[in-house]
């Protein structure tokens, strides 16, 4: 007989190698799963941040519109209705003269204002 491991020793060494390989493989799969979960969480956080920013922008725009309406309504009662119409007609005429409005657009806006 030859001195060495023998059958039991070889089987034990094989079991250790296979067990180690299995443990390493399992650990690597856990790392990949953790990385995937972290990436997914980061993507969700980014999406929530984008949505929050969009909501903030929309709210700021609404506030600006409301403030503009309030400022406009505060000024409107002080001026007589006829003066407003004349001011709008003058503004339309200026827009037509500067080339912003065509003759057709001016006539349509004027008709709408006078109606």
GROMACS elastic network, one bead per residue, 0.5 to 0.9 nm:
[ bonds ]
;  ai    aj funct       b0    kb
    2     6     6  0.84732   500
    3     6     6  0.77363   500
    4     9     6  0.82145   500
    5     8     6  0.70631   500
    5    10     6  0.59838   500
    6     9     6  0.53127   500
    6    10     6  0.61328   500
    6    11     6  0.86100   500
    7    10     6  0.51717   500
    7    11     6  0.61335   500
    7    12     6  0.85504   500
    8    11     6  0.50761   500
    8    12     6  0.60608   500
    8    13     6  0.85870   500
    9    12     6  0.50275   500
    9    13     6  0.61285   500
    9    14     6  0.85362   500
   10    13     6  0.51056   500
   10    14     6  0.61046   500
   10    15     6  0.85431   500
   11    14     6  0.50457   500
   11    15     6  0.60787   500
   11    16     6  0.86190   500
   12    15     6  0.50458   500
   12    16     6  0.62261   500
   12    17     6  0.86761   500
   13    16     6  0.51213   500
   13    17     6  0.62189   500
   13    18     6  0.85586   500
   14    17     6  0.51344   500
   14    18     6  0.60031   500
   14    19     6  0.83544   500
   15    18     6  0.50972   500
   15    19     6  0.58501   500
   15    20     6  0.83835   500
   16    19     6  0.50624   500
   16    20     6  0.59858   500
   16    21     6  0.84691   500
   17    20     6  0.51463   500
   17    21     6  0.60736   500
   17    22     6  0.85130   500
   18    21     6  0.50785   500
   18    22     6  0.60477   500
   18    23     6  0.85403   500
   19    22     6  0.50502   500
   19    23     6  0.60951   500
   19    24     6  0.85524   500
   20    23     6  0.50595   500
   20    24     6  0.60856   500
   20    25     6  0.84823   500
   21    24     6  0.51238   500
   21    25     6  0.60512   500
   21    26     6  0.85217   500
   22    25     6  0.50589   500
   22    26     6  0.60595   500
   22    27     6  0.85337   500
   23    26     6  0.50561   500
   23    27     6  0.60726   500
   23    28     6  0.85645   500
   24    27     6  0.50820   500
   24    28     6  0.61532   500
   24    29     6  0.86433   500
   25    28     6  0.51387   500
   25    29     6  0.62591   500
   25    30     6  0.86967   500
   26    29     6  0.51263   500
   26    30     6  0.62819   500
   26    31     6  0.87583   500
   27    30     6  0.50465   500
   27    31     6  0.63072   500
   27    32     6  0.87704   500
   28    31     6  0.50459   500
   28    32     6  0.62933   500
   28    33     6  0.85970   500
   29    32     6  0.51115   500
   29    33     6  0.61173   500
   29    34     6  0.85447   500
   30    33     6  0.50173   500
   30    34     6  0.60387   500
   30    35     6  0.85188   500
   31    34     6  0.50301   500
   31    35     6  0.60668   500
   31    36     6  0.84880   500
   32    35     6  0.50614   500
   32    36     6  0.60630   500
   32    37     6  0.85202   500
   33    36     6  0.50702   500
   33    37     6  0.61139   500
   33    38     6  0.85892   500
   34    37     6  0.50286   500
   34    38     6  0.60911   500
   34    39     6  0.85565   500
   35    38     6  0.50587   500
   35    39     6  0.61110   500
   35    40     6  0.85132   500
   36    39     6  0.51281   500
   36    40     6  0.61237   500
   36    41     6  0.85800   500
   37    40     6  0.50571   500
   37    41     6  0.61100   500
   37    42     6  0.85654   500
   38    41     6  0.50237   500
   38    42     6  0.60646   500
   38    43     6  0.85258   500
   39    42     6  0.50307   500
   39    43     6  0.61161   500
   39    44     6  0.86011   500
   40    43     6  0.50643   500
   40    44     6  0.62145   500
   40    45     6  0.86420   500
   41    44     6  0.50578   500
   41    45     6  0.61530   500
   41    46     6  0.85771   500
   42    45     6  0.50731   500
   42    46     6  0.61216   500
   42    47     6  0.85534   500
   43    46     6  0.50757   500
   43    47     6  0.61097   500
   43    48     6  0.85738   500
   44    47     6  0.50332   500
   44    48     6  0.60854   500
   44    49     6  0.84853   500
   45    48     6  0.50644   500
   45    49     6  0.60632   500
   45    50     6  0.85708   500
   46    49     6  0.50045   500
   46    50     6  0.61385   500
   46    51     6  0.85791   500
   47    50     6  0.50448   500
   47    51     6  0.61241   500
   47    52     6  0.85071   500
   48    51     6  0.50312   500
   48    52     6  0.60048   500
   48    53     6  0.84863   500
   49    52     6  0.50452   500
   49    53     6  0.61059   500
   49    54     6  0.85642   500
   50    53     6  0.50713   500
   50    54     6  0.61303   500
   50    55     6  0.85780   500
   51    54     6  0.50140   500
   51    55     6  0.61145   500
   51    56     6  0.85448   500
   52    55     6  0.50447   500
   52    56     6  0.61221   500
   52    57     6  0.85856   500
   53    57     6  0.61185   500
   53    58     6  0.85619   500
   54    57     6  0.50628   500
   54    58     6  0.61354   500
   54    59     6  0.85501   500
   55    58     6  0.50577   500
   55    59     6  0.60735   500
   55    60     6  0.85263   500
   56    59     6  0.50566   500
   56    60     6  0.60755   500
   56    61     6  0.85267   500
   57    60     6  0.50902   500
   57    61     6  0.61316   500
   57    62     6  0.85892   500
   58    61     6  0.50611   500
   58    62     6  0.61379   500
   58    63     6  0.85639   500
   59    62     6  0.50052   500
   59    63     6  0.60829   500
   59    64     6  0.85592   500
   60    63     6  0.50044   500
   60    64     6  0.61356   500
   60    65     6  0.85816   500
   61    64     6  0.50617   500
   61    65     6  0.61703   500
   61    66     6  0.85606   500
   62    65     6  0.50416   500
   62    66     6  0.60579   500
   62    67     6  0.85180   500
   63    66     6  0.50190   500
   63    67     6  0.60560   500
   63    68     6  0.84778   500
   64    67     6  0.50877   500
   64    68     6  0.60815   500
   64    69     6  0.85559   500
   65    68     6  0.50243   500
   65    69     6  0.61075   500
   65    70     6  0.85343   500
   66    69     6  0.50254   500
   66    70     6  0.60719   500
   66    71     6  0.84969   500
   67    71     6  0.60113   500
   67    72     6  0.83898   500
   68    71     6  0.50544   500
   68    72     6  0.59750   500
   68    73     6  0.84677   500
   69    73     6  0.59448   500
   69    74     6  0.83897   500
   70    73     6  0.50623   500
   70    74     6  0.60004   500
   70    75     6  0.86220   500
   71    74     6  0.50986   500
   71    75     6  0.63684   500
   71    76     6  0.86408   500
   72    75     6  0.52233   500
   72    76     6  0.59595   500
   73    76     6  0.50556   500
   73    77     6  0.68035   500
   74    77     6  0.65187   500
   74    78     6  0.75788   500
   75    78     6  0.56456   500
   75    79     6  0.69856   500
   76    79     6  0.55809   500
   76    80     6  0.78941   500
   76    81     6  0.83246   500
   76    84     6  0.81774   500
   77    80     6  0.71304   500
   77    81     6  0.84306   500
   79    82     6  0.84141   500
   79    83     6  0.66365   500
   79    84     6  0.69345   500
   80    83     6  0.54159   500
   80    84     6  0.66215   500
   81    84     6  0.51705   500
   81    85     6  0.64036   500
   81    86     6  0.87758   500
   82    85     6  0.51394   500
   82    86     6  0.62418   500
   82    87     6  0.85713   500
   83    86     6  0.50779   500
   83    87     6  0.60514   500
   83    88     6  0.85619   500
   84    87     6  0.50235   500
   84    88     6  0.61296   500
   84    89     6  0.85608   500
   85    88     6  0.50884   500
   85    89     6  0.61023   500
   85    90     6  0.85330   500
   85   113     6  0.73322   500
   85   114     6  0.80282   500
   86    89     6  0.50169   500
   86    90     6  0.60597   500
   86    91     6  0.84608   500
   87    90     6  0.50725   500
   87    91     6  0.60931   500
   87    92     6  0.85981   500
   88    92     6  0.60982   500
   88    93     6  0.85274   500
   88   110     6  0.88666   500
   88   113     6  0.81119   500
   89    92     6  0.50314   500
   89    93     6  0.61322   500
   89    94     6  0.85896   500
   89   109     6  0.88656   500
   89   110     6  0.68406   500
   89   113     6  0.79446   500
   90    93     6  0.50068   500
   90    94     6  0.61468   500
   90    95     6  0.85925   500
   91    94     6  0.50611   500
   91    95     6  0.61802   500
   91    96     6  0.86222   500
   92    95     6  0.50342   500
   92    96     6  0.61723   500
   92    97     6  0.85939   500
   92   101     6  0.79200   500
   92   106     6  0.65465   500
   92   109     6  0.76676   500
   92   110     6  0.75631   500
   93    96     6  0.50456   500
   93    97     6  0.60922   500
   93    98     6  0.85497   500
   93   101     6  0.87340   500
   93   106     6  0.74403   500
   94    97     6  0.50329   500
   94    98     6  0.60650   500
   94    99     6  0.85679   500
   94   100     6  0.86429   500
   95    98     6  0.51846   500
   95    99     6  0.62533   500
   95   100     6  0.51277   500
   95   101     6  0.57034   500
   95   102     6  0.88313   500
   95   106     6  0.82995   500
   96    99     6  0.51746   500
   96   100     6  0.57462   500
   96   102     6  0.61443   500
   96   103     6  0.69222   500
   96   105     6  0.84441   500
   96   106     6  0.63828   500
   97   100     6  0.76339   500
   97   101     6  0.78761   500
   97   102     6  0.89713   500
   98   101     6  0.77839   500
   99   102     6  0.66975   500
  101   104     6  0.79327   500
  101   105     6  0.57015   500
  101   106     6  0.59428   500
  102   105     6  0.51447   500
  102   106     6  0.60861   500
  102   107     6  0.85776   500
  103   106     6  0.50511   500
  103   107     6  0.61032   500
  103   108     6  0.85741   500
  104   107     6  0.51590   500
  104   108     6  0.61399   500
  104   109     6  0.85874   500
  105   108     6  0.51291   500
  105   109     6  0.60821   500
  105   110     6  0.84394   500
  106   109     6  0.51931   500
  106   110     6  0.59822   500
  106   111     6  0.84964   500
  107   110     6  0.50618   500
  107   111     6  0.60362   500
  107   112     6  0.85308   500
  108   111     6  0.51416   500
  108   112     6  0.61639   500
  108   113     6  0.85992   500
  109   112     6  0.50640   500
  109   113     6  0.60934   500
  109   114     6  0.85904   500
  110   113     6  0.50405   500
  110   114     6  0.60983   500
  110   115     6  0.84783   500
  111   114     6  0.51764   500
  111   115     6  0.59807   500
  112   115     6  0.52138   500
